[in-house]
Each structure stands twice: as structure tokens, then as C-alpha cells.
């Protein structure tokens, strides 16, 4: 039976604002367009859902769990399986419900009492800068070049105690930092901590984990949402030296992972059929990405846009005229295709980001151009 609704009284605005960071008051909330379309290519999700019998296997396991009891506080068994999968000791790992939930934990642990500076790649994953603004953390930007490539000579000077955050492959540009370039950065700045977001690393096959054995100033953030097709499961993880994990863990609330997410993750990490499914989907996504890149590149000059090569499961398109970009975005929606309009983001004027879909979805996308 529904309760009669009441509306909480609105507090005095001046008094209310005294509780919040000025940068939070000025910031805009994270927003995603959700028009009804046939083809959804806006969130870099896998277009291939899991086989039904694997879903049932997970649900059967969850049904055996006591739902009246809290799950494991941290998920020790999951951390051990993850350790076997990534080749890093379990005490150097920390899971969260999505890698984006780990971002504020790491920033709050590492970036609020620095002797150096916070540096965030731009343009990159929007939540990096957004969390700095939400939490009142001052930062500088590492601006990518006109081709959206990382350049060492554009990296700001890093005094000891600095904290640098970047994504590779980078979202939304698809560009990457080679392991050799990252090693140069780590070696030249041994007293600066680097956080690498590797959400899309499987599409590029240039992971950084081997560098963690040689350098103590590297942390890596990963997700199961992309190549593993588990965006609806919500699970990400941080890899870092055990001493760092020990501190970040203090900010991570217990019981964040429920029975479902933990059992689904165990299937992802240890089921042979699931591993074969993921491997095939990576191959298909890379093949389709390259096919779309070639097809759209042939149309780019006449269409007044540019297509950037990508090491991820998406492509970035840029129009010289902002109104032409908005027109293309609306035209795609009219044709039943939703992509991500990035043009309001810093350094992304005139840009749309297109996720890689199924072959049929990609054919429709190409035909619209």
C-alpha cells in the first residue's frame, strides 16, 4: 500500500550553500541522453549479451546464498580468483562496484594532502575532472595534442609528491600511451604516483602490469564492463602496491559487492566457456572497429568530419563546425542510432564518440553517413 507523499521543506539557499564546496556548486551533474532508439552506440558497452545458460548458472549460485545475511565484507574468495587471473597478489587488489566507484576512493586517499600537484589528462574520462571539482581538489591538465595523442613534452612539471591520472586507451579519443613511454614517465618521476585507467586495455593488448614489478609509483584501474560484457554486473578493481591498497581499503565501505556481482565475477574469471566468449567478442569488436574506421574515413572529406584511429571499442569523430556536429547527432537519432555527443567536453568541440556495435548495427551506422 502506498504512503501519502510529503515534500521536504526547502532550506534557506545561502545557509544550504555554506555546506558545499564552491566547485561542487558550480559543477554540473553527470548526465546521459536517453532517447528511445533501435541502435545504442553511446556507452562503449559490449553489444553481445551473455549466453542464457551462463546467466542461469550465476542465478542458481545466488539462489543458494542466504539473502538475509550480508555478503562477504570485502570478497576474499573473489580477490584470490582475481589474483590468479591478473597475476598480482591478492593483497595488491581491491574491488568495487564498477571502476568509476574506485576513482573517488583513490583521489580522496591520494590527492587531498599532496606536497606536489594533481595532474589530469585532457580530454579524458570525464569523471577524473568531475571528481576533482566535486571534492574541491585543485588540479592541472595534461593536454593532448591536436591529434589527441599523449606527448611527454606537454606533461606539466611534476614536483615530488605529485599525482598523475590518465587513461590508456584513452576515453573518448581511443589513443594510448605505449608501455615504453609510461616507463620513461615512471623512471623520470620516481616520487610522483601515476594512476592508469586501463578500462579498454584488452582491445589494445599492451597492459602495464609488468611495470609494477619494477616501479612502485604505478597504480592500475580496470573494469569488467567492457570486454567482459558485464556493464550490468558493476565490478571494477584497483591494482597497486599492498601499502597503497591498505590505505585505500580504509575508505572502501564493507559489503559493497552483493552476492550477484561476486558470483558473476567468479564465472568471468574462471569459466572456460566464458573466457572463450570474451576472447571471441574482443576479436569481433576489433575487426568491426577497423572496418568502421576504414568505411567512415572514405566518407570523412565529403562529410566535413575527421575520424581518429582507435585502440579501444569506439571511434571519435570530429567536425570543424560545431553546428555540423550537432546536426549529425540529431540526424543519427532520427535514424534510430544513439551515439555520444562529446562536443561540450573540454577540448572536444565538434566531437561525437561512436561505440562499436554488432555487424548489423555498424552497417546501419555506416549507411547513415
N, C-alpha and C positions, 0 to 999 in steps of 0.2 A: 504494500500500500504506500502510495506517495505521500511525503510530508508536505505540508504547506510551506511554500518558499518564503524566505525572508531575504532582504537585501542589506548586507552590512553597511553601516553608516560610513560615508566618505570622510576621512580625516582632513584637517587643515593642510593645504598643499605645502606651505612653507615649512611647517613643522615636520611633515612627512619627508620632504626632500632632505632634511638635515640628517637623515639616517643613511642616505645612499651616497656612494662615490659620485662626484660630478661627472666623471667619464661614463658611469653607468646610466645616469640620467640622460646624457647626450646620445648614447648608443641606441641603435635600433635592434629590435628583437630579430632573431633568426627566422626567416620566412621563406617558404617554398610555395610556388604556384602549384595549384592542384586542379586544373581544368580537366573535364572528362574527355579522354582521348582513347583511341584504339592502340596506339603505339607509344609506349612510355620509355623515353630515352634521356631522362633528365637527372638520374641519381647514381649513375655508374654501378647499378646493380647487375648481377648475372641475369641474363634473360632465360636461363634454364633452371626450372624448379627441380627439386629433389624427386627421385622415384618414390612412388607411394609406399612401397614395401619398406623402404628405409625410414620414412616418416612413422610408419606403424611400429617399427622396431623401437624407435625412441619413445613413442607414446606408451607402448607396453611396459617399458622400463620405468617410465614416470609413474604409471598406474600402480606399480609395486612399491613406490615410496610412500611413507606416511605424510600425508598432506597437512596434518595437524601439527607437524613438527617443523622447526626451521631447518633449512638445508645446512650443509657444512659451512662454517663461518667464512673460510677462505676457499675451500675446494682443494684439499691436499692431493686427492687422487687425480683430479684433473691437472693440477700443476705437474705431477710426476709424468703423466702421459704427454703433456705438452713439452716437458723437458726432453723426453725421448724423441719427440717429433722434430724439435728445432735444434737439438744438440747443445743445449745450455743447461747448467744445473738448475734444479727446481727453485733453489733459494735466490736465483738471479732472475726470477719470473714473477709477474704479478698480473692477474687477470682483472677484467672489469666488464660491465655490460655494454660493450661497444668501445672501440678505441677512443672515440670522442669523449667518453666519460673519464678517460685517463688523463686527458690534456689538462683540465683544471687541477687535478691532483699533483701532476708533475710541476706545473707552473707555480702552484701555491707552495710546494715543498722547496723548489729550487730558485725561484725568481723574485722572491719578496724581500730578501735581505742580502742581495748581492753586493760585492765590492766592485764588480765590473758593471757591464751593461747587458740588457736583453736585446737580442737582435733576431728579427723575424723575417724570413724570406717573403718577398712581394713581387708579383702576386703569387699567393699560395693558398693553402686550405684556410678558408675564412675564419674558422674558429680560433686560430692562433692569435690573430689580432683582436678578434672579438673578446676573447677571454682577458687579454691584457686590458682592454677598455673596461670590461665589466668589473675587474678586480682592482683597477687603478694602478696597474703596473706600467711604468714608463718604458718605452722601447724605441729602438731604431729599426730601420728596414734595410734588408739586403736586396736591392732592386735587381731583378733580372734584366738582361739586355733587350734590344729591340726584337730579337728572335725568341724571347722568353727562355734564354739559356742562362745557366748559372756561370758567373765569371768570378774568379778569385780576386781580381783587382777591384771588383765592386763591393767586396765584403768590407764592412766598416772595421776600423782599427779595434782590436779586442784586448783591452786591459785584462790582467789576471782577474779571475772570478767572474768572467762573462758567461752568458748562456745563449746559445745559438740554436734556433729551431728552423727546420726546413723539411720539405717532403721530396722524396725521390723514389719512383717517378712522381713528378710534381702535379698536384691537382690545383688548378684546372689546365695547366699548359701541356702536360704529358712529357715534359723534358726531365732529364735526370742528371745526377752527379755520379761520375764513374767512381768505383772503389779507389782508384789511384788518386783522383782529385780529393776525395774525402780523406784519404790517408795523409796527403800533404797538409790539409787543414788541421788534422789532429796532431800531427808532428810539430807543426809550426806554432800551435796554440795549446800547449800541454796543460795549461791552467784554465782553459775555457771548456765548459761542458757543452757537448753537441747532442741534440735530440733529433734523430732522423725518423720521419714518418714513412714507413715502408708499406703503406696500405696496398700498393699496387705492385710490389716487387716481383711477384711471380710472373707478371706479364713481361718483365724485363730480364729476369734471371741474372741479376747482378746484386745479390744480397751482400750486406755489410757484416754479417755475424763474425766472419773470420777476423775482422779488425778488432773485435772486442777482446781477443786473447792478447793483443799487443798493446792496446791503448785503453787506459782507464777512464778516458773522458768522452765515452760514446754510450748513448742510450738509444734503443731502437723501439719504435712503436709499430704494432701490427694489428690487423683485424681479420676476422673470418667472414666479413660481409661481402667481399669482392669475389676472388677466385673460388672460394668455397661455397658461394651461393647461400650464405647464411645471414643475410641482412636482417631477416625477421627473427633470428635467434638472439642477436645482440651479444656479441662476445669479441673482445679485443684483449691485447696483452702488451705489457712492457717488458723488455729485456734490458738489464742494467747490472752493474756490479752489485754484489749482495749488500754492501754497505749502503748503497742508494736505495735499493728495494726496501731495506729495513726501515728507512725513514719515510718513504712514500707510503708504505703499508700503514703507517700510523694515521694517515689521512683517509685511507680507504675504509669505509664502513663495512662491518661484517654482514654476511648474508645477502650480499648484492646479487649473487648469481643464484637463480632459483633451480629447482630440480630439472626443469625442462632444458634450460640453457646448458647446464652441466652435462646432461645425458646426450644432448645433441652434439656438443663439442667432443665428447668421447668417441662418438661414431665418426665424426670428421677425422679425428686424429688416428684412429686405429682400425677402421673398417676397410678392407681391401677393395671392395666394390665402390665405396665412396671415394677412395683415392683415385681409382681409375676414372670415375665420373668427373672428378675435379680436373684431372690431367687432360681429359678429352675436351672439357669446356675451355680450359686455358688455350689449347691449340686452336679451337674453333674461334675464340674471341680474337686471338692474334691474327689469324688468317682473315677474318672478316674486317678487322681494323685496317689491315693493309689494303684490302680490296676497296673499302670505302675511301681511304686516303687517295688511292690512285684514281678512282672514279670522280671524286669531287675536285681533285687537283686539275683535271681536264676541263672542268666547268668553272673554275675559280676566276679566270681572267674575264670571261664574258659576264660572270655574275657579280663582279666587283668585290670579291672577297678573297681571302687567303686561307689556306689550310696548313696547319702546323703538324709536322710529323710527331708521332706519339709513341711512348714506351708503356702506355697503360691501356685501359679498356675504354678509351674515349678519345675524341679528337676536338681540338679547339679551332674554331673558325673566326676570322676577324674581317669586318667590313670597314672601309675607310670612313664611311659616313654612318654616324650613329643612327640616324633615322632609317637607313637602309637595313641595318641590323634589326631594329625593332620591327620593321616591315616583314623581314624574313621570318622572325619569330612568330608573328601573328599569322603569317601565311602557313607556316608549318602546323600551327594549332588548327587552323581551318581545314587542313588536310588530315587531321586526326593524329598528328605527331607532336609530342611534347619533348622539347629539349630544354637545356638550362640557359636562361638569359643571364650572362655574366657581366653585362655592359655597365652595371652600376658599381662593380667592384673596383678597387684601386688598381690602376694600371691595365684595366681590361675593357676600355672603351671600345664599343663596336663588336664585342665578342659573344659568341654562342658556344656552349660546350655540348657535344653530341656523344651520348653513350653508345656503346656497341650493342646491338640487339641480335635477334635471330636473323638468319639469312633473308627470310621473308620481310621482316621489319626493315632491314637495311635496304632491301630492294625498293621498298616504298619511299624511304628517305632519299635515296639517290634519284628516284624518278621525279620527286618534287623539285629538285634543283635542275 
